[in-house]
């Protein structure tokens, strides 16, 4: 009995540690003093256009898409802490909703810290069969048309000797989920990092994980399912957050600084890690964001991609045009900004520029001199006429603000749905203490209209708005 109680307490703590309860009290208190608006990017003096390898990689991945999202798709995310924490940051969902906005996707995150193919972490006060039953029942209740499931991270601790049992139970889970008639997409876990020499060497674990991922790939192939390999998710990514947007390249590093890692502890990504991961996952799912580019000569838009341009006008040393992006860019991303409470954010840290935040503008024929680019009246970049002729990369502060509003709306929706399907006081509402407060269970369905209201806001925010672009001589 005593061992059972200890196990239940540890399981309860593990499930909460991946969500809002992990944040220290100081961070929670600090969040109350933070304004809800998004920090504006610093006006940037830019140089001639440089290639963006991250964006190029995303484009290549999109050309080899493995998932075809259908209009009205209801996507359920299943897995452990990596999946669970996606709802806290909101970057993956905001990217997919923004890029595939016309398909009006709906997401339900059912991730659970410590989850495995047996559903043991979900058992609460029961045993593994109860956890597995809840895993399947919660998924069915979410009414998915597509299920993205990521397992193998926790199971890989068992080493090679656990592979056969893992494969058998994975098959059992996939068979149980067939009742939903949803398309299944198997997503691999990511390899662990080693932030410093004080952390354990992950080589042995990563070697085991590779074998588990091979099993996932084989199962997906044998069943005719899509498989997305994320083992190398953070390899080749930029390694350093900048002091402010555009003032320092994402790949540079000051002398003596330790290598930048995308996790807090080698295992759990921080916000930058999730932002980078989300853009790459979206690309591998076939929903890569393509930064827009425009080339203007005189009063003619010679070429444009990812944006609709109209009403190009020149007057003296100024140029004005209107444009509507095909999709919103990534919202601002900060290093050392952690969620203070579920769905809330603490004070921003250092900006981390993503390739998915930059657009490109080439303008020929400007008189020599310095110019400022404004978007809906807000400064976006400064450059010389020669630099504009070569091509200027800039961040659209207005669209990025809208992208951040979209991300926050998604986080708020996720918070409401989390409390809908996984209430913190469920022991009193549904389990062995429901004789005390079970009458309050009638309030749980009252979350449904609140979730629907946020879904409607998301569908509005994901649509790009026509902007006024102006280049004026300084």
N, C-alpha and C positions, 0 to 999 in steps of 0.2 A: 504493500500500500504506500509506504513512504517513498519507494523508488518511483512509483506511478505519479505521485504528487510532484516530485522533483522534476520528472520528465515533462509533466504538463506545464509547470511554471516556466521551465526553460523554453518550451515550445511557444508559450504565450509571449515571452519576452522577445523571442526571435522574430515572431510575426510582426510585432510592433516596432522592432528596431529598424526595419526596412522602411518605415513610414514616418508619420509626423512625430512620433514620440521620441525619436532619437535625438532631435535637436536639443542642445543645451539651453537651460533657462535663460541665460544671458542673451542668446540669439533671439529667443522668443520676445523678450522684453525690448530688445533693440528694434525689432520689426515694427513695433507699435509707433515708433517715431519716424518711420520712413514713409515718404509720400508715395502714393500709388502710381504716379506717372513714371514713364520710362525715361532714363537718362538719355539726353540727346548726344549723338556722335559729335566729336570735335571737328570743326571745320578743318579740312585737310589741304595742305599744299602738296599736289601730286606731281609725279614725274611721268614720263612717257609710259605707254602701256607695256606691261610685262605679262608674260603668259601665266595662266593660273592652272597649275597641274592638277589641283584638287578638282576643279570644275571639269577639266578634260577627262579625268578618270571617271567622274560621275557620268559624263555623257557616254563614254564607252560602255559603262556598266548598264546604262539605260537601254542601249542598243541590243543588249543580251538579256532583256527582262525575262524573269521566270514566273512572274505573277501578273495576271490580268485582272485588275480591280473592276468590278461591274458597277453600273449605276445603282445607288442605294445600298451598296455593300455594307453589311454589319460585320465588323471585324472584331473578334475576340482574341486577346493576347493572354497566353498561358505560359507559366514558368515560375522561376524563383525570383530572387532579389533583383536581378538585372531587369527583368520584365516589370516587376512591381514598381521600381523606382522611375520607370519611364513616365508614369502618371504624375510624379511629383514635379518633374522638369518640363514635360509637355512638348519637347522638341520634335520627337518623331511624329507624333500625331499632328502637330501644327504643320510640319513639312508635307506630310501626305495629304492633309486636307487642303493646303494651299496649292500644291502642284496638281492635284486631282480634284480640285474643288467642284467642277461641274458634275462630278459623279456623286456628290453629296454622301460621302462616306460617314459611317457612324462607328465609333470605337468603344469597346468595353474592355477595360484592363482588369483581368482576374489573376494577376500575378500575386505570388505569396512567398515571402522570404523563407528560404529553406525547403521550398517545394521540390518534389521529385516525382517520378512516374508512378509511385505508390500513393502519392497525395498525403504522406504522413504528417507534414506540417499543418495540414488543414483539419486534422482530426479533433483539435481542441481538447476536450476531455475524453475522447474516445480512443479507439485503436486504429491501425492502418486501414482496415476495411471502411471505417467511418470517413476517414480522410479521402479515400478514393471515391467513395459514394458522393461526398460533397463536391469534389472536383468535377465529377461528371454532371451532377445535378445543377450546380451553379452555371456551368457552361451551357447546358440545355436551356436554362431559364433566360440566359442572355440572348437567345434566338439568333445565333450567328449564321451567316452565309459563308464566312471564311474564318478559319482558326489558324493563327500563327502560334506555334508552340515551340518553346525552347527548353529542352531538358538535357541532362548529361553533366552539368557543372557539379552538382552535389554528388551524383552517382560516381563520378570519376575518382573520388576519394577511395573507393573500394579497390581500385587498381584493376589489372587485367583479369583477376579471378572473379570480378563482379560483372564482366561483360555479358556473359550468357544470360544471367538473371535479369540484367538491365534490358537486353534485347527482348526477352520474353515479356517483361512487364510493359515495355513500350508498345509492343504489339497488342497487348490486352487493352491499353489505354486508347490506342487508335481505333480498335474495334468498338470500344464503348462509345467513343465520340462519333461513330458512324451514324448513330441515331439522329444526330442533328442534321444530316445530309449536307453539312457544310464542306467546302473544299478545305483540305488540310495542307498547311505549309510548315515544313519542319525547318527550324532555324537553329544553327549550332551555337553553343556557348563561345565566349571569347577566351583567348589565352590570358593568363595572369601576367601582371607586370612585377618588376622588382624596383620599387621607388628608391631604395638605397640598400647599402650592404647590411643594414640592421634588420631588414626583412628577410624571411626565409627564401631560399633559392627556389623558384617555381619550376625548375627544369623537369623534375620528376613528375610533378602534377601535370604540367603541360604535355609531357610525353604520354601520360595516361589519357589525358583529354583528347589527344589526337586519335587514339584508338577508339574512344567513345564516339567521336565525330565521324570516323570512318563507318562505325556501326549505324549511326544516324543516316549517313548518305546511302548506305546499302539498303536500309529499310525503306527509305524514300524511293529509291530506284525500283526496288522489288514491288512496291505498292503503287508505282506510278504517281508519286507525290512530288511537288516542288520542294527543293532543298536549297537553303541559303546558307553558305558557309561564312561565318563571322570570326573564325579563329584569328585571322590577321587584321582584324578591324582597325586597330590603332597603328599598324605599321605604315611608315611613310607619311604620317600626318605631321603637321607643323608642330614644333616643339616648345614654343614659348609664347605666353600671353604678352600683348603689347601694353605700354603705359597708357596709351589712348589710341583711339581708332586711327589707323593710317600713319601714325608717327613713328612706328617701328615695325619692321616686317615680321610676320608671324613666325618665321623660322629662325630669327636671330636670338642670341643668348649672350647675356653679359658675362664677362670674364669671372670665373670662380663660382658661377651659379651651378647648382646641381641639375642634372637632366630633368626636363619637365615630363611628368607622367600624367596619364589621363585618368588615374584612379586616386582615391584617397589613401588606399592601403594595399594596392596591388590587385585588389579584387573588385571593389565598388567604384564605378566612375563618378567623378564630381560633375559639376554642371558643364564645364568645357568638354569633358569626356563624353557626356551624353549628347551634347550638341554636335560634336564631330561624328560620333557613332550614328546619330540619327540621320545626318546627311548621307553617310555612306550606306546605311541600311536602306534608306529610301531609294538610293541609286541602284542597289542590288535587287530591290523589289520592282524596279522599273519606273520609279517616280522621281528621278533626279531633277533638281532645279537647274535650269539653264539661265545664267545671268544674262540680262538683255544687253544688246549692243545696237548702236545707231551710228550711221555715217551721214553727215549732212554737208552738201556742197551748194553754196548759194542759198536758195530757198527750197532746195529739193532734198528730200531724204533719199539718198542713193541706195541705202540698204538698211534694213532693220531686222532684228531677230529677237523674239521674246517680248516685243512691245509694239503697239499700234501707234503710229505717229501721224499727226495731222496739224494743219494751220501753222506751217513754218513761215515765219516772218522776220525780215531784217529791217532795222531802223538805225542808221548811223553805226555806232559801235556795239549795238546790242542785237541779240538773236533770241527769238521767242518761239516756242512750239509747245504743243500739247501731246501727252502720251499716256497710254494705259498699258501697264505691264500685263503679261499673260499670267503671271503668278507673283505672289509676294516673296520678297527675299527672306533670308533668315533674320530673326529678331536679334537684338544685341545680346552678346554672350559675355559673361564675366567669370573670371577665375576668382576663387575664394568667396563666391556668393553661394551660400547654402540656404535651402528652404528653412525658414524660421518655424513655420507650422505648415501643415499639409496645405499646399496650394498657395502659400504666401512666400514672399521673398525678403531677405535681409538686405542690408546696404550693399551696393555693388562694389566689386573689387576691381581688378585690372581688366580692361577690355581685351577680348580675344577675337581678332578679326577672322572671319571665315571667307573663303572664296565665294561662297553663296550669298554674300552680302554686297558684292561689288557689281556695278554696272559699268558699261564702257560707252563713252561718247567721243566721236571724232567729228571735228568741225573744220572745214577748209575755208580759207578766204578771210579770216579775221585779221584786222590790222594789227601790226606789232604792238605788244603791250601786255599788261597783266589783266586777267579777267576773273570774275567770280561767277560760279554756277549756283543758281538758286532753284529750289523746288518748292512751289507754292509759297514763295517768299522766304523760305528758310535756306540759309547758306549750306551748300553741300560740298563745294570744292573750290580751290583757287588754282589757276594755272596760266601759263603764258599762251599766246596765240600759237607758237610753235608746238607746245605740248598738246594743245587741243587738236592741232592738225595731225599729230602722231597718234593721239588716242589717250584719253584720260579715264582712269578707273576711279569711281567714286561710290560712296554710300548714299542711298536715297533716305534722308532722315525721316521723311513723312511716311513712306511705305514701311520703313523699319519700325516706326512707332505703331502703325497699324498691325504689323506682324507681331509685335509684343502684346498688343491688346488681344489678338487672336490667341496667342499662347496662354495668356492669363485666363481668358475665358475657358480654354480647354482644361487648364488646371482646376479651375473652379468647378467645372462639370465633373471632372474626375473625383474631386473631393466629395461632391454630393452623391455620386454613384457608389463610391467606396462605402460611405455610411449607409447607403441603401442596401447593399448586398452583404455587407460585413460590419454591422453595428458593433461598436466597442462594448456595449453592455448586453450582448446577445445571450449571455448566461441567464440574465434576469428576464429577457424577452422571450426566449425560445427553449432554453435548456432546463437544467434541474432546479433552477430557482425561479422559474416563471410563475410559480404560485405567489410570489411576492410582488412582481411588477409586470407580469405578462399582459395586463390590461393595456399597457403602453405600446404593445406590438402593433396596434392599429395605426400608429403614427408612421411606421416605416414606409408603407406605400405612398405616404404624402411627399416623399422625396421625388416621386416620378414626375409630377408636373414641374418641379424645380429643375430637374435634369433636362426635361423637354424645353424649358425656357432657355437654358444655356445652349442647348443644341441649336436652337433657332438663332441665337446670337452668333454662334460659331459660323453658321452658314452665311450670315450677313458679313461678318468680319473677314472671311476668307476671300471675298471678291475684291480685286484691285479696283482702285478709283482713278479716274482721269486726273492727271496732274499737269500743272503749268510749269514748264522749264524755261528759265531765262538765263542768258549769258550776258553780263554787263561788264563794261570796262571799269577798272578800278581807278 
